[in-house]
């Protein structure tokens, strides 16, 4: 598996991988992130398996999104992408990584905890749902990570 820095040429790939997620980003969101943020992909034999997007402001890194293709879930690709992505982002000197995750996304929360992220609090009614809103769990980890 290889880590790939994504660019605008990967827009349709990002949209396709994200399409089956419960709350996909729209095309304009991916286009903006590919233009303004750090987007990374995990590839196997030139086939994109998972994508992620990070924003860096001064020394604080934010994980904006991480998505594994539906037909590739459960194989450890999310963890591999997150580990490699955080390692790759070290070149920019972040002191910590923060993220928000839906409180209902237990698999993602377990993954983040496995990698050393701690729960920092709740952001009430942060995510829209079909009807109503859902809280976000705020999580962070100091960098660099030590595995």
NUVEX-740261 format. One record per residue (C-alpha): x, y, z; residue in three letters. Coordinates in steps of 0.05 Angstrom, whole numbers, padded with zeros to 5 digits, always signed. Layout:
N
XYZAla/...
END
This chain:
147
+00000+00000+00000Unk/+00024+00069-00016Unk/+00005+00138+00008Unk/-00013+00187-00047Unk/-00020+00263-00042Unk/-00086+00277-00078Unk/-00101+00336-00123Unk/-00159+00361-00167Unk/-00148+00304-00216Unk/-00173+00257-00160Unk/-00240+00293-00151Unk/-00283+00239-00182Unk/-00246+00184-00144Unk/-00259+00220-00078Unk/-00332+00229-00095Unk/-00339+00156-00115Unk/-00307+00130-00051Unk/-00348+00177-00008Unk/-00414+00165-00045Unk/-00435+00105-00003Unk/-00417+00135+00065Unk/-00475+00153+00110Unk/-00461+00228+00104Unk/-00421+00241+00040Unk/-00389+00307+00022Unk/-00415+00341-00040Unk/-00373+00353-00102Unk/-00361+00426-00083Unk/-00336+00405-00014Unk/-00286+00355-00043Unk/-00264+00405-00096Unk/-00251+00459-00044Unk/-00213+00410+00001Unk/-00170+00384-00056Unk/-00153+00456-00073Unk/-00143+00485-00003Unk/-00126+00428+00045Unk/-00081+00368+00048Unk/-00116+00307+00018Unk/-00085+00239+00020Unk/-00104+00172-00008Unk/-00085+00100+00005Unk/-00071+00061-00058Unk/-00060-00012-00075Unk/-00037-00027-00146Unk/-00057+00044-00167Unk/-00128+00031-00141Unk/-00151+00084-00090Unk/-00179+00048-00028Unk/-00189+00106+00021Unk/-00184+00181+00024Unk/-00173+00233+00078Unk/-00171+00309+00084Unk/-00132+00350+00134Unk/-00130+00424+00148Unk/-00069+00456+00181Unk/-00074+00523+00217Unk/-00008+00543+00250Unk/+00011+00483+00292Unk/-00058+00451+00296Unk/-00078+00397+00248Unk/-00152+00380+00237Unk/-00175+00314+00208Unk/-00234+00337+00165Unk/-00254+00271+00134Unk/-00231+00200+00126Unk/-00269+00151+00083Unk/-00256+00079+00062Unk/-00289+00051-00001Unk/-00350+00010+00018Unk/-00323-00054-00013Unk/-00257-00046+00025Unk/-00283-00035+00095Unk/-00260-00079+00152Unk/-00190-00092+00124Unk/-00152-00040+00166Unk/-00146+00011+00110Unk/-00176+00067+00152Unk/-00125+00056+00207Unk/-00068+00050+00156Unk/-00088+00114+00122Unk/-00095+00152+00188Unk/-00027+00127+00214Unk/+00009+00142+00149Unk/-00028+00208+00140Unk/-00009+00233+00209Unk/+00062+00212+00198Unk/+00064+00247+00130Unk/+00034+00311+00160Unk/+00091+00314+00211Unk/+00133+00350+00158Unk/+00090+00412+00170Unk/+00103+00413+00245Unk/+00035+00405+00278Unk/+00035+00398+00354Unk/-00031+00361+00356Unk/-00088+00334+00314Unk/-00161+00349+00329Unk/-00225+00322+00300Unk/-00300+00318+00308Unk/-00336+00252+00299Unk/-00409+00234+00303Unk/-00425+00205+00371Unk/-00461+00148+00335Unk/-00398+00130+00295Unk/-00372+00079+00345Unk/-00324+00045+00297Unk/-00288+00111+00282Unk/-00286+00130+00356Unk/-00254+00062+00372Unk/-00203+00072+00317Unk/-00184+00142+00342Unk/-00178+00116+00414Unk/-00133+00059+00390Unk/-00087+00111+00360Unk/-00083+00152+00424Unk/-00138+00204+00412Unk/-00173+00226+00476Unk/-00244+00251+00482Unk/-00244+00326+00496Unk/-00319+00340+00500Unk/-00383+00346+00460Unk/-00405+00395+00408Unk/-00481+00395+00415Unk/-00524+00389+00353Unk/-00464+00396+00307Unk/-00482+00348+00251Unk/-00546+00351+00210Unk/-00589+00289+00205Unk/-00648+00274+00160Unk/-00691+00297+00218Unk/-00657+00336+00273Unk/-00584+00340+00290Unk/-00530+00297+00323Unk/-00475+00314+00373Unk/-00402+00311+00354Unk/-00349+00282+00400Unk/-00287+00326+00401Unk/-00222+00286+00402Unk/-00148+00303+00399Unk/-00079+00273+00404Unk/-00011+00305+00414Unk/+00038+00296+00358Unk/+00083+00263+00339Unk/+00048+00197+00353Unk/+00089+00141+00383Unk/+00068+00072+00361Unk/
END
